[in-house]
Amino acid sequence: MASVGLRGWALCTATLLNSAFVFISDSTPWLVAVQDSSVLGSLFVDLGLLALFIVQHSLLAWSPVKQALQSVLGSLNRTAYCFTTALALQILMRYWQPVTGAPCLWSVRQPPWSIWFPLLCFSLHFLCWAIVCSILMIFDYPELFGIKQVYYSCLGLGDPLSHKSPRAQRLLSHLRHPVCLELGVVLWLLPAMSLDRLLLAGTLSAYLALAHSLDKQDLAYLCVKHNHKLQLFADTSDHKEE
């Protein structure tokens, strides 16, 4: 009974979604699209661009390579990492090949969803990018971008990370990507999911999942810091009212 009920709910949900989405485009059959040399060529280029970004982002963060670069670049190591990351992203965006000869995995076509769903996607994307920017502000963005390392080196203060508490150092050693959920929404919540966007979303989502290594101790520390920040904002607003 449970399996029959679950199957009924699944069919009902699929029927409702099909009224708003078209999961298989009628323009080009999948079997023809995957045999098209232009489609395969575009996917091959896109996969190479994603591999370039992932290799750069992971190789330069690998401890042996990081230590070797630290001995050469010194306090500029983090700055060089951010620069090469930005360069890899620029190359990816500049040479990305859209796949136009294959059907979309889904596409919103039925009114009124064809109007409201893109607006919903835009609003949620804007909210997610605002959260990303706010998190960067909370997580000491001068240090994330390598500015603080150079500043501390000029003043003879050493590595900024050495001035943080052991719990903060532990968190930063685990926290490779603090905005996984927001980036996931930006990657997957789209009015139309083309084949190249599916490759982008799937590859980067898998990379984010593999790089995630937070645990309960890190979560507890984040909650404490978040409450502390909120208390500081509340105290500041109280002083202004007085």
N, CA, C and O of each residue as an XYZ file, in Angstrom:
968
protein
N       0.814     -1.207      0.000
C       0.000      0.000      0.000
C       0.851      1.261      0.000
O       0.566      2.246     -0.681
N       1.914      1.178      0.803
C       2.778      2.352      0.891
C       3.454      2.646     -0.433
O       3.597      3.802     -0.831
N       3.876      1.565     -1.123
C       4.542      1.764     -2.415
C       3.564      2.289     -3.460
O       3.931      3.108     -4.302
N       2.302      1.810     -3.406
C       1.297      2.288     -4.354
C       0.983      3.757     -4.112
O       0.865      4.547     -5.048
N       0.850      4.113     -2.809
C       0.593      5.513     -2.485
C       1.733      6.417     -2.891
O       1.508      7.517     -3.395
N       2.973      5.957     -2.672
C       4.143      6.748     -3.063
C       4.212      6.909     -4.570
O       4.560      7.976     -5.076
N       3.879      5.839     -5.286
C       3.894      5.912     -6.750
C       2.828      6.888     -7.250
O       3.053      7.626     -8.209
N       1.667      6.885     -6.591
C       0.613      7.815     -6.987
C       1.013      9.261     -6.771
O       0.772     10.119     -7.620
N       1.636      9.524     -5.610
C       2.116     10.890     -5.351
C       3.189     11.295     -6.352
O       3.219     12.447     -6.787
N       4.064     10.375     -6.722
C       5.112     10.689     -7.692
C       4.520     11.018     -9.056
O       4.949     11.971     -9.706
N       3.531     10.228     -9.493
C       2.889     10.496    -10.774
C       2.130     11.814    -10.760
O       2.132     12.554    -11.743
N       1.476     12.101     -9.624
C       0.753     13.365     -9.513
C       1.710     14.550     -9.564
O       1.438     15.551    -10.227
N       2.835     14.427     -8.855
C       3.827     15.508     -8.861
C       4.418     15.696    -10.258
O       4.600     16.824    -10.713
N       4.714     14.593    -10.928
C       5.274     14.696    -12.288
C       4.281     15.344    -13.244
O       4.668     16.115    -14.122
N       2.992     15.026    -13.071
C       1.976     15.628    -13.936
C       1.872     17.127    -13.715
O       1.760     17.901    -14.666
N       1.912     17.535    -12.432
C       1.838     18.962    -12.133
C       3.054     19.707    -12.651
O       2.937     20.804    -13.196
N       4.230     19.101    -12.478
C       5.445     19.750    -12.963
C       5.452     19.826    -14.488
O       5.953     20.792    -15.064
N       4.901     18.816    -15.131
C       4.891     18.812    -16.586
C       4.013     19.919    -17.156
O       4.202     20.342    -18.297
N       3.038     20.392    -16.351
C       2.216     21.503    -16.809
C       2.990     22.808    -16.841
O       2.603     23.735    -17.553
N       4.080     22.900    -16.083
C       4.884     24.118    -16.062
C       6.208     23.947    -16.781
O       6.757     24.918    -17.301
N       6.734     22.720    -16.820
C       8.046     22.470    -17.402
C       7.932     21.501    -18.568
O       7.039     20.654    -18.607
N       8.838     21.637    -19.505
C       8.989     20.655    -20.570
C      10.322     19.962    -20.336
O      11.375     20.579    -20.499
N      10.293     18.676    -19.951
C      11.512     17.988    -19.574
C      12.293     17.475    -20.779
O      13.516     17.347    -20.711
N      11.618     17.186    -21.861
C      12.302     16.736    -23.075
C      11.867     17.636    -24.211
O      10.691     17.674    -24.575
N      12.815     18.353    -24.763
C      12.480     19.272    -25.857
C      12.143     18.500    -27.118
O      12.722     17.447    -27.388
N      11.194     19.033    -27.894
C      10.806     18.365    -29.133
C      11.589     18.901    -30.327
O      11.290     18.546    -31.467
N      12.578     19.744    -30.084
C      13.330     20.316    -31.197
C      14.325     19.322    -31.779
O      14.348     19.106    -32.991
N      15.147     18.716    -30.925
C      16.165     17.771    -31.370
C      16.148     16.557    -30.452
O      16.285     16.722    -29.240
N      15.988     15.351    -30.973
C      16.014     14.162    -30.113
C      17.377     13.999    -29.436
O      18.410     14.376    -29.990
N      17.356     13.426    -28.222
C      18.601     13.245    -27.476
C      19.577     12.346    -28.229
O      20.780     12.609    -28.245
N      19.063     11.286    -28.852
C      19.952     10.350    -29.544
C      20.695     11.035    -30.676
O      21.859     10.728    -30.932
N      20.035     11.959    -31.354
C      20.692     12.706    -32.433
C      21.654     13.735    -31.856
O      22.738     13.948    -32.399
N      21.260     14.373    -30.758
C      22.082     15.431    -30.181
C      23.417     14.902    -29.665
O      24.453     15.537    -29.864
N      23.401     13.736    -28.999
C      24.638     13.215    -28.415
C      25.582     12.669    -29.472
O      26.742     12.382    -29.176
N      25.105     12.524    -30.693
C      25.976     12.087    -31.787
C      26.455     13.244    -32.650
O      27.222     13.047    -33.593
N      26.007     14.442    -32.331
C      26.401     15.629    -33.093
C      27.814     16.041    -32.681
O      28.096     16.209    -31.494
N      28.696     16.202    -33.661
C      30.089     16.548    -33.353
C      30.212     17.930    -32.735
O      31.093     18.152    -31.904
N      29.343     18.874    -33.122
C      29.407     20.212    -32.542
C      29.020     20.192    -31.064
O      29.618     20.903    -30.255
N      28.019     19.379    -30.709
C      27.611     19.249    -29.299
C      28.732     18.614    -28.482
O      29.072     19.104    -27.405
N      29.306     17.529    -28.989
C      30.384     16.856    -28.273
C      31.621     17.739    -28.167
O      32.315     17.723    -27.151
N      31.899     18.520    -29.230
C      33.045     19.428    -29.176
C      32.870     20.511    -28.128
O      33.809     20.834    -27.400
N      31.671     21.074    -28.048
C      31.405     22.108    -27.050
C      31.515     21.545    -25.643
O      32.090     22.187    -24.764
N      30.972     20.348    -25.416
C      31.061     19.727    -24.097
C      32.504     19.405    -23.736
O      32.891     19.527    -22.573
N      33.299     19.000    -24.707
C      34.712     18.697    -24.454
C      35.464     19.957    -24.041
O      36.266     19.922    -23.108
N      35.212     21.072    -24.729
C      35.854     22.342    -24.368
C      35.422     22.790    -22.978
O      36.251     23.212    -22.171
N      34.119     22.696    -22.698
C      33.612     23.116    -21.393
C      34.178     22.255    -20.271
O      34.516     22.760    -19.200
N      34.277     20.966    -20.520
C      34.849     20.072    -19.512
C      36.320     20.395    -19.253
O      36.784     20.326    -18.115
N      37.052     20.750    -20.314
C      38.448     21.156    -20.138
C      38.586     22.436    -19.338
O      39.501     22.565    -18.525
N      37.679     23.395    -19.561
C      37.700     24.645    -18.805
C      37.386     24.404    -17.326
O      38.005     25.006    -16.449
N      36.435     23.532    -17.061
C      36.126     23.189    -15.668
C      37.303     22.472    -15.012
O      37.604     22.712    -13.843
N      37.968     21.595    -15.759
C      39.139     20.906    -15.219
C      40.256     21.886    -14.906
O      40.957     21.731    -13.906
N      40.430     22.903    -15.759
C      41.440     23.930    -15.508
C      41.175     24.654    -14.196
O      42.088     24.857    -13.397
N      39.923     25.042    -13.977
C      39.584     25.752    -12.745
C      39.752     24.862    -11.522
O      40.297     25.303    -10.510
N      39.291     23.611    -11.599
C      39.368     22.715    -10.448
C      40.811     22.379    -10.109
O      41.184     22.348     -8.936
N      41.624     22.126    -11.127
C      43.039     21.815    -10.878
C      43.740     23.008    -10.250
O      44.487     22.846     -9.285
N      43.511     24.207    -10.784
C      44.128     25.398    -10.190
C      43.667     25.591     -8.756
O      44.478     25.865     -7.872
N      42.366     25.448     -8.519
C      41.798     25.739     -7.208
C      42.231     24.722     -6.159
O      42.337     25.054     -4.979
N      42.479     23.497     -6.581
C      42.848     22.443     -5.638
C      44.361     22.272     -5.520
O      44.886     22.059     -4.426
N      45.060     22.368     -6.657
C      46.506     22.136     -6.636
C      47.223     23.199     -5.817
O      48.112     22.875     -5.029
N      46.849     24.469     -5.993
C      47.518     25.528     -5.248
C      47.139     25.539     -3.777
O      47.822     26.166     -2.967
N      46.049     24.847     -3.417
C      45.669     24.732     -2.006
C      46.207     23.458     -1.353
O      46.036     23.258     -0.150
N      46.855     22.598     -2.140
C      47.444     21.362     -1.612
C      48.669     21.713     -0.779
O      49.494     22.526     -1.195
N      48.786     21.107      0.383
C      49.810     21.502      1.360
C      51.234     21.518      0.797
O      51.929     22.514      0.996
N      51.721     20.457      0.096
C      53.095     20.525     -0.440
C      53.302     21.683     -1.416
O      54.317     22.376     -1.356
N      52.337     21.890     -2.317
C      52.457     22.987     -3.275
C      52.343     24.324     -2.549
O      53.063     25.270     -2.868
N      51.452     24.399     -1.586
C      51.265     25.637     -0.838
C      52.525     26.019     -0.073
O      52.899     27.191     -0.034
N      53.179     25.035      0.534
C      54.421     25.310      1.259
C      55.545     25.714      0.315
O      56.346     26.592      0.636
N      55.604     25.071     -0.853
C      56.643     25.426     -1.823
C      56.441     26.855     -2.320
O      57.407     27.608     -2.434
N      55.208     27.235     -2.616
C      54.933     28.596     -3.064
C      55.150     29.605     -1.947
O      55.562     30.738     -2.192
N      54.867     29.182     -0.718
C      55.075     30.080      0.414
C      56.554     30.420      0.575
O      56.898     31.549      0.925
N      57.421     29.456      0.321
C      58.856     29.702      0.441
C      59.364     30.633     -0.661
O      60.387     31.296     -0.491
N      58.651     30.686     -1.790
C      59.066     31.539     -2.901
C      58.390     32.901     -2.847
O      59.044     33.933     -2.993
N      57.083     32.899     -2.637
C      56.304     34.134     -2.692
C      56.153     34.823     -1.346
O      55.898     36.026     -1.295
N      56.306     34.089     -0.268
C      56.161     34.689      1.056
C      54.736     35.152      1.314
O      53.782     34.394      1.135
N      54.602     36.398      1.735
C      53.290     36.946      2.074
C      52.395     37.153      0.850
O      51.199     37.402      1.001
N      52.950     37.054     -0.350
C      52.154     37.202     -1.575
C      51.506     35.905     -2.032
O      50.855     35.870     -3.076
N      51.679     34.835     -1.253
C      51.162     33.532     -1.665
C      49.640     33.552     -1.812
O      49.106     33.083     -2.817
N      48.940     34.097     -0.808
C      47.482     34.148     -0.875
C      47.009     35.077     -1.995
O      46.011     34.798     -2.660
N      47.718     36.162     -2.196
C      47.368     37.079     -3.279
C      47.513     36.396     -4.638
O      46.669     36.562     -5.518
N      48.588     35.628     -4.800
C      48.793     34.895     -6.050
C      47.707     33.847     -6.256
O      47.262     33.618     -7.381
N      47.281     33.213     -5.167
C      46.206     32.221     -5.264
C      44.907     32.863     -5.734
O      44.236     32.333     -6.619
N      44.551     33.997     -5.148
C      43.332     34.698     -5.554
C      43.433     35.194     -6.997
O      42.452     35.156     -7.740
N      44.623     35.660     -7.392
C      44.809     36.153     -8.764
C      44.651     35.020     -9.771
O      43.970     35.188    -10.783
N      45.264     33.878     -9.513
C      45.157     32.754    -10.448
C      43.732     32.187    -10.473
O      43.273     31.712    -11.512
N      43.029     32.235     -9.325
C      41.631     31.809     -9.302
C      40.774     32.722    -10.181
O      39.961     32.249    -10.975
N      40.966     34.031    -10.031
C      40.221     34.989    -10.858
C      40.570     34.811    -12.335
O      39.692     34.910    -13.192
N      41.841     34.549    -12.640
C      42.254     34.339    -14.029
C      41.611     33.083    -14.609
O      41.156     33.088    -15.753
N      41.571     31.999    -13.816
C      40.941     30.763    -14.287
C      39.447     30.962    -14.534
O      38.899     30.421    -15.494
N      38.791     31.734    -13.676
C      37.374     32.020    -13.871
C      37.139     32.877    -15.115
O      36.182     32.657    -15.856
N      38.017     33.849    -15.336
C      37.881     34.680    -16.532
C      38.056     33.849    -17.803
O      37.324     34.042    -18.773
N      39.009     32.936    -17.804
C      39.215     32.059    -18.963
C      37.997     31.171    -19.166
O      37.558     30.962    -20.297
N      37.445     30.642    -18.061
C      36.259     29.786    -18.161
C      35.077     30.543    -18.758
O      34.383     30.024    -19.632
N      34.846     31.770    -18.288
C      33.708     32.548    -18.794
C      33.943     33.019    -20.231
O      33.005     33.097    -21.024
N      35.190     33.331    -20.559
C      35.483     33.857    -21.893
C      35.338     32.783    -22.967
O      34.824     33.061    -24.051
N      35.782     31.566    -22.683
C      35.821     30.533    -23.712
C      34.755     29.455    -23.517
O      34.806     28.419    -24.179
N      33.791     29.680    -22.621
C      32.722     28.706    -22.414
C      31.890     28.560    -23.687
O      31.549     29.555    -24.326
N      31.565     27.322    -24.053
C      30.842     27.032    -25.283
C      29.409     26.613    -24.958
O      29.202     25.505    -24.464
N      28.412     27.465    -25.220
C      27.017     27.045    -25.013
C      26.636     25.918    -25.969
O      27.051     25.908    -27.128
N      25.852     24.982    -25.479
C      25.374     23.873    -26.301
C      23.960     24.207    -26.771
O      23.010     24.138    -25.992
N      23.826     24.562    -28.029
C      22.528     24.951    -28.586
C      21.900     23.854    -29.424
O      20.722     23.943    -29.771
N      22.662     22.820    -29.756
C      22.136     21.770    -30.614
C      21.538     20.601    -29.881
O      21.185     19.598    -30.502
N      21.414     20.703    -28.552
C      20.844     19.620    -27.752
C      19.629     20.134    -26.995
O      19.559     21.325    -26.689
N      18.675     19.271    -26.686
C      17.495     19.718    -25.942
C      17.843     20.068    -24.499
O      18.845     19.604    -23.955
N      16.994     20.897    -23.891
C      17.156     21.262    -22.486
C      16.623     20.145    -21.599
O      15.683     19.436    -21.957
N      17.248     20.007    -20.434
C      16.744     19.034    -19.468
C      15.368     19.459    -18.967
O      14.461     18.638    -18.833
N      15.229     20.747    -18.693
C      13.906     21.315    -18.425
C      13.869     22.744    -18.941
O      14.902     23.396    -19.093
N      12.657     23.217    -19.206
C      12.468     24.564    -19.717
C      11.062     25.025    -19.363
O      10.085     24.335    -19.653
N      10.962     26.181    -18.741
C       9.662     26.735    -18.364
C       9.057     27.404    -19.593
O       9.615     28.363    -20.127
N       7.921     26.896    -20.035
C       7.305     27.416    -21.254
C       5.831     27.781    -21.089
O       5.294     28.577    -21.859
N       5.189     27.202    -20.091
C       3.752     27.399    -19.962
C       3.453     28.656    -19.157
O       3.974     28.812    -18.053
N       2.626     29.558    -19.684
C       2.206     30.716    -18.900
C       1.255     30.261    -17.776
O       0.526     29.286    -17.959
N       1.247     30.941    -16.625
C       2.019     32.165    -16.311
C       3.413     31.889    -15.770
O       4.152     32.818    -15.446
N       3.785     30.570    -15.668
C       5.098     30.240    -15.098
C       6.238     30.772    -15.944
O       7.304     31.070    -15.405
N       6.054     30.902    -17.237
C       7.111     31.418    -18.103
C       7.468     32.862    -17.769
O       8.532     33.341    -18.162
N       6.586     33.567    -17.044
C       6.855     34.942    -16.612
C       7.313     34.968    -15.164
O       8.292     35.632    -14.824
N       6.593     34.235    -14.308
C       6.858     34.335    -12.874
C       8.080     33.541    -12.427
O       8.795     33.961    -11.518
N       8.322     32.389    -13.065
C       9.451     31.577    -12.613
C      10.807     32.232    -12.891
O      11.663     32.199    -12.006
N      11.057     32.828    -14.072
C      12.315     33.577    -14.245
C      12.467     34.722    -13.246
O      13.572     35.003    -12.782
N      11.350     35.385    -12.915
C      11.415     36.455    -11.914
C      11.770     35.890    -10.545
O      12.537     36.500     -9.800
N      11.216     34.731    -10.211
C      11.560     34.073     -8.947
C      13.034     33.686     -8.918
O      13.711     33.869     -7.906
N      13.527     33.151    -10.032
C      14.947     32.777    -10.111
C      15.837     33.999     -9.923
O      16.822     33.942     -9.187
N      15.493     35.106    -10.585
C      16.287     36.322    -10.457
C      16.306     36.815     -9.007
O      17.354     37.215     -8.501
N      15.155     36.786     -8.345
C      15.070     37.270     -6.968
C      15.899     36.401     -6.030
O      16.616     36.919     -5.175
N      15.804     35.084     -6.185
C      16.569     34.191     -5.321
C      18.057     34.267     -5.623
O      18.873     34.170     -4.707
N      18.432     34.438     -6.895
C      19.844     34.611     -7.239
C      20.395     35.883     -6.596
O      21.497     35.878     -6.047
N      19.631     36.965     -6.666
C      20.062     38.220     -6.049
C      20.243     38.039     -4.542
O      21.225     38.515     -3.972
N      19.296     37.352     -3.898
C      19.398     37.103     -2.455
C      20.624     36.258     -2.128
O      21.330     36.541     -1.160
N      20.883     35.227     -2.923
C      22.033     34.349     -2.674
C      23.352     35.099     -2.829
O      24.261     34.923     -2.018
N      23.468     35.935     -3.865
C      24.703     36.698     -4.039
C      24.874     37.730     -2.929
O      26.001     38.026     -2.531
N      23.767     38.284     -2.421
C      23.856     39.200     -1.279
C      24.362     38.462     -0.040
O      25.156     39.008      0.725
N      23.904     37.222      0.161
C      24.376     36.417      1.293
C      25.857     36.090      1.136
O      26.617     36.126      2.104
N      26.263     35.768     -0.104
C      27.681     35.482     -0.356
C      28.545     36.687      0.019
O      29.568     36.531      0.685
N      28.142     37.877     -0.400
C      28.911     39.089     -0.079
C      28.930     39.355      1.424
O      29.956     39.768      1.965
N      27.801     39.122      2.106
C      27.760     39.354      3.547
C      28.639     38.362      4.293
O      29.275     38.720      5.285
N      28.679     37.112      3.822
C      29.538     36.112      4.465
C      31.001     36.467      4.282
O      31.805     36.275      5.195
N      31.356     36.983      3.115
C      32.739     37.412      2.906
C      33.125     38.530      3.867
O      34.261     38.585      4.338
N      32.181     39.420      4.157
C      32.459     40.496      5.105
C      32.676     39.938      6.512
O      33.552     40.405      7.240
N      31.875     38.934      6.893
C      32.002     38.344      8.224
C      33.300     37.570      8.355
O      33.916     37.574      9.421
N      33.733     36.895      7.274
C      34.906     36.028      7.348
C      36.211     36.748      7.042
O      37.135     36.144      6.496
N      36.302     38.012      7.380
C      37.559     38.746      7.272
C      38.087     38.718      5.835
O      39.084     38.065      5.528
N      37.375     39.458      4.958
C      37.715     39.418      3.529
C      39.122     39.931      3.211
O      39.707     39.454      2.239
N      39.722     40.899      3.986
C      41.109     41.262      3.660
C      42.072     40.076      3.756
O      43.040     39.989      3.001
N      41.797     39.170      4.690
C      42.648     37.988      4.790
C      42.340     36.990      3.686
O      43.254     36.343      3.174
N      41.077     36.850      3.310
C      40.709     35.929      2.236
C      41.334     36.338      0.911
O      41.700     35.479      0.109
N      41.459     37.642      0.673
C      42.010     38.137     -0.587
C      43.518     38.340     -0.544
O      44.111     38.734     -1.548
N      44.150     38.080      0.597
C      45.598     38.197      0.697
C      46.108     39.582      1.038
O      47.318     39.808      1.040
N      45.210     40.518      1.328
C      45.633     41.884      1.658
C      46.245     41.943      3.045
O      47.262     42.601      3.265
N      45.612     41.250      3.973
C      46.058     41.292      5.363
C      47.432     40.655      5.541
O      48.219     41.098      6.377
N      47.721     39.622      4.762
C      49.024     38.968      4.862
C      50.152     39.934      4.513
O      51.177     39.973      5.194
N      49.959     40.711      3.451
C      50.978     41.685      3.046
C      51.109     42.794      4.093
O      52.217     43.218      4.425
N      49.988     43.251      4.600
C      49.980     44.317      5.616
C      50.695     43.866      6.887
O      51.514     44.600      7.440
N      50.383     42.661      7.343
C      51.032     42.135      8.552
C      52.519     41.900      8.327
O      53.330     42.098      9.232
N      52.874     41.475      7.111
C      54.293     41.239      6.820
C      55.083     42.552      6.852
O      56.213     42.590      7.340
N      54.487     43.617      6.332
C      55.164     44.921      6.356
C      55.357     45.429      7.781
O      56.339     46.113      8.070
N      54.430     45.101      8.664
C      54.525     45.532     10.065
C      55.287     44.551     10.940
O      55.483     44.804     12.128
N      55.723     43.423     10.361
C      56.460     42.437     11.126
C      55.608     41.665     12.119
O      56.104     41.234     13.160
N      54.323     41.485     11.805
C      53.415     40.800     12.729
C      53.247     39.320     12.413
O      52.567     38.608     13.151
N      53.851     38.847     11.334
C      53.757     37.433     10.995
C      52.474     37.090     10.252
O      51.847     37.951      9.635
N      52.095     35.821     10.322
C      50.907     35.331      9.630
C      49.655     35.740     10.404
O      49.595     35.509     11.611
N      48.647     36.343      9.752
C      47.419     36.722     10.472
C      46.706     35.533     11.096
O      46.030     35.680     12.114
N      46.849     34.353     10.495
C      46.185     33.176     11.037
C      46.720     32.803     12.408
O      45.990     32.237     13.222
N      47.997     33.115     12.679
C      48.582     32.777     13.976
C      48.000     33.607     15.116
O      48.144     33.241     16.283
N      47.346     34.716     14.792
C      46.732     35.564     15.815
C      45.303     35.145     16.138
O      44.682     35.718     17.033
N      44.775     34.160     15.426
C      43.419     33.706     15.677
C      43.412     32.587     16.710
O      44.440     31.968     16.981
N      42.246     32.341     17.278
C      42.096     31.300     18.290
C      42.227     29.925     17.648
O      42.048     29.786     16.438
N      42.542     28.896     18.457
C      42.637     27.538     17.885
C      41.336     27.075     17.218
O      41.373     26.364     16.214
N      40.186     27.479     17.775
C      38.912     27.081     17.175
C      38.725     27.748     15.810
O      38.191     27.135     14.885
N      39.160     28.993     15.686
C      39.068     29.685     14.402
C      40.019     29.059     13.387
O      39.660     28.911     12.219
N      41.219     28.692     13.811
C      42.163     28.042     12.901
C      41.630     26.687     12.440
O      41.799     26.307     11.281
N      40.990     25.965     13.350
C      40.412     24.670     12.995
C      39.289     24.841     11.976
O      39.182     24.073     11.020
N      38.450     25.862     12.192
C      37.356     26.121     11.261
C      37.885     26.472      9.878
O      37.401     25.938      8.880
N      38.862     27.355      9.803
C      39.393     27.786      8.516
C      40.110     26.660      7.779
O      40.160     26.658      6.549
N      40.664     25.702      8.520
C      41.312     24.564      7.864
C      40.282     23.630      7.220
O      40.602     22.907      6.276
N      39.035     23.646      7.738
C      37.979     22.806      7.180
C      37.114     23.553      6.182
O      36.524     22.945      5.289
N      37.035     24.863      6.330
C      36.066     25.652      5.567
C      36.671     26.068      4.237
O      37.259     27.143      4.124
N      36.526     25.212      3.228
C      37.026     25.546      1.908
C      36.065     26.477      1.168
O      36.482     27.405      0.474
N      34.755     26.201      1.335
C      33.740     26.964      0.601
C      32.578     27.261      1.543
O      31.733     26.392      1.759
N      32.512     28.485      2.117
C      31.478     28.789      3.109
C      30.097     29.068      2.530
O      29.174     29.355      3.292
N      29.920     28.997      1.231
C      28.634     29.380      0.621
C      28.129     28.263     -0.296
O      27.690     28.532     -1.414
N      28.190     27.019      0.167
C      27.794     25.881     -0.675
C      26.314     25.938     -1.043
O      25.956     25.732     -2.202
N      25.452     26.217     -0.066
C      24.016     26.221     -0.324
C      23.641     27.316     -1.310
O      22.861     27.082     -2.233
N      24.194     28.514     -1.122
C      23.858     29.633     -2.005
C      24.341     29.368     -3.434
O      23.617     29.632     -4.394
N      25.554     28.852     -3.572
C      26.058     28.533     -4.904
C      25.247     27.415     -5.558
O      25.048     27.412     -6.772
N      24.780     26.462     -4.736
C      23.928     25.402     -5.270
C      22.628     25.949     -5.850
O      22.178     25.501     -6.905
N      22.026     26.918     -5.161
C      20.801     27.542     -5.667
C      21.081     28.262     -6.979
O      20.307     28.145     -7.929
N      22.182     29.006     -7.040
C      22.522     29.748     -8.259
C      22.791     28.791     -9.419
O      22.449     29.096    -10.561
N      23.394     27.646     -9.140
C      23.747     26.711    -10.209
C      22.540     25.941    -10.737
O      22.451     25.678    -11.937
N      21.615     25.580     -9.857
C      20.544     24.665    -10.255
C      19.194     25.334    -10.504
O      18.394     24.827    -11.290
N      18.930     26.462     -9.849
C      17.623     27.104    -10.004
C      17.645     27.995    -11.242
O      18.040     29.159    -11.169
N      17.222     27.447    -12.373
C      17.249     28.149    -13.650
C      15.944     27.894    -14.402
O      15.363     26.817    -14.276
N      15.474     28.875    -15.188
C      14.267     28.648    -15.989
C      14.454     27.568    -17.047
O      13.501     26.879    -17.412
N      15.689     27.419    -17.542
C      15.985     26.390    -18.536
C      17.358     25.807    -18.233
O      18.322     26.542    -18.021
N      17.439     24.490    -18.214
C      18.698     23.801    -17.926
C      19.207     23.153    -19.206
O      18.779     22.063    -19.585
N      20.133     23.852    -19.862
C      20.734     23.305    -21.083
C      21.804     22.276    -20.707
O      22.137     22.108    -19.534
N      22.326     21.605    -21.708
C      23.282     20.534    -21.448
C      24.591     21.073    -20.892
O      25.186     20.452    -20.012
N      25.050     22.220    -21.390
C      26.298     22.786    -20.869
C      26.116     23.315    -19.450
O      27.033     23.215    -18.635
N      24.939     23.879    -19.140
C      24.681     24.329    -17.770
C      24.549     23.154    -16.813
O      24.921     23.258    -15.645
N      24.020     22.036    -17.302
C      23.965     20.826    -16.484
C      25.367     20.330    -16.165
O      25.632     19.906    -15.040
N      26.262     20.377    -17.135
C      27.656     19.993    -16.910
C      28.302     20.912    -15.879
O      29.010     20.447    -14.985
N      28.059     22.225    -16.002
C      28.610     23.194    -15.056
C      28.079     22.950    -13.647
O      28.852     22.880    -12.692
N      26.747     22.820    -13.519
C      26.132     22.650    -12.201
C      26.550     21.329    -11.552
O      26.868     21.292    -10.364
N      26.549     20.258    -12.328
C      26.908     18.960    -11.767
C      28.360     18.883    -11.330
O      28.665     18.357    -10.259
N      29.265     19.413    -12.164
C      30.697     19.350    -11.848
C      31.029     20.198    -10.627
O      31.716     19.726     -9.722
N      30.555     21.437    -10.585
C      30.866     22.313     -9.460
C      30.168     21.859     -8.182
O      30.719     22.019     -7.093
N      28.963     21.295     -8.295
C      28.285     20.771     -7.100
C      29.053     19.592     -6.515
O      29.201     19.491     -5.297
N      29.542     18.702     -7.375
C      30.339     17.574     -6.894
C      31.637     18.063     -6.262
O      32.073     17.529     -5.242
N      32.250     19.071     -6.862
C      33.495     19.625     -6.301
C      33.248     20.258     -4.936
O      34.045     20.075     -4.017
N      32.145     21.005     -4.796
C      31.806     21.610     -3.506
C      31.526     20.548     -2.456
O      31.939     20.686     -1.304
N      30.822     19.480     -2.850
C      30.503     18.418     -1.890
C      31.763     17.694     -1.418
O      31.882     17.364     -0.238
N      32.696     17.448     -2.322
C      33.934     16.762     -1.943
C      34.828     17.636     -1.067
O      35.581     17.123     -0.240
N      34.746     18.955     -1.246
C      35.592     19.862     -0.462
C      34.994     20.190      0.898
O      35.659     20.806      1.731
N      33.750     19.788      1.135
C      33.063     20.118      2.394
C      33.524     19.165      3.491
O      33.430     17.948      3.331
N      34.022     19.705      4.602
C      34.517     18.858      5.694
C      34.221     19.449      7.069
O      34.952     19.179      8.022
N      33.156     20.255      7.189
C      32.802     20.816      8.485
C      32.180     19.748      9.371
O      31.587     18.789      8.875
N      32.319     19.919     10.716
C      31.729     18.991     11.662
C      30.950     19.766     12.719
O      30.756     20.975     12.587
N      30.504     19.077     13.767
C      29.666     19.702     14.789
C      30.421     20.770     15.573
O      29.830     21.777     15.960
N      31.710     20.571     15.814
C      32.491     21.574     16.532
C      32.585     22.870     15.728
O      32.488     23.963     16.286
N      32.772     22.740     14.431
C      32.811     23.929     13.577
C      31.456     24.636     13.555
O      31.393     25.865     13.581
N      30.377     23.858     13.508
C      29.045     24.445     13.524
C      28.776     25.187     14.827
O      28.202     26.276     14.822
N      29.193     24.591     15.950
C      28.998     25.253     17.241
C      29.778     26.566     17.311
O      29.282     27.563     17.836
N      30.993     26.561     16.784
C      31.797     27.786     16.783
C      31.166     28.856     15.894
O      31.153     30.033     16.254
N      30.639     28.451     14.726
C      29.977     29.403     13.839
C      28.744     30.016     14.505
O      28.490     31.212     14.361
N      27.984     29.204     15.230
C      26.798     29.725     15.920
C      27.190     30.736     16.992
O      26.526     31.758     17.161
N      28.270     30.447     17.716
C      28.735     31.387     18.747
C      29.165     32.709     18.123
O      28.808     33.776     18.622
N      29.927     32.644     17.038
C      30.386     33.867     16.371
C      29.218     34.642     15.758
O      29.207     35.872     15.769
N      28.238     33.914     15.225
C      27.076     34.576     14.635
C      26.279     35.319     15.706
O      25.864     36.459     15.498
N      26.068     34.670     16.846
C      25.344     35.329     17.941
C      26.126     36.524     18.477
O      25.538     37.533     18.868
N      27.454     36.407     18.493
C      28.288     37.512     18.956
C      28.172     38.709     18.014
O      28.091     39.853     18.461
N      28.164     38.435     16.699
C      28.009     39.517     15.722
C      26.649     40.198     15.876
O      26.559     41.425     15.828
N      25.598     39.406     16.059
C      24.270     39.968     16.235
C      24.188     40.825     17.490
O      23.544     41.874     17.497
N      24.849     40.367     18.554
C      24.851     41.145     19.794
C      25.586     42.469     19.606
O      25.169     43.493     20.148
N      26.667     42.454     18.846
C      27.396     43.693     18.576
C      26.534     44.677     17.794
O      26.517     45.869     18.100
N      25.818     44.182     16.787
C      24.933     45.051     16.014
C      23.811     45.608     16.880
O      23.432     46.771     16.741
N      23.279     44.775     17.777
C      22.203     45.229     18.654
C      22.696     46.296     19.621
O      22.008     47.288     19.862
N      23.899     46.092     20.179
C      24.456     47.090     21.100
C      24.738     48.406     20.383
O      24.525     49.481     20.944
N      25.219     48.319     19.137
C      25.499     49.540     18.379
C      24.230     50.329     18.102
O      24.220     51.553     18.229
N      23.153     49.635     17.724
C      21.889     50.316     17.464
C      21.292     50.919     18.719
O      20.664     51.976     18.662
N      21.485     50.250     19.867
C      20.983     50.786     21.149
C      21.712     52.074     21.513
O      21.098     53.026     21.995
N      23.028     52.101     21.281
C      23.805     53.317     21.588
C      23.380     54.462     20.685
O      23.342     55.609     21.129
N      23.060     54.179     19.425
C      22.643     55.245     18.532
C      21.293     55.819     18.949
O      21.073     57.026     18.855
N      20.402     54.965     19.402
C      19.093     55.460     19.857
C      19.219     56.323     21.097
O      18.467     57.283     21.264
N      20.168     55.991     21.974
C      20.376     56.810     23.170
C      20.976     58.165     22.818
O      21.217     58.982     23.706
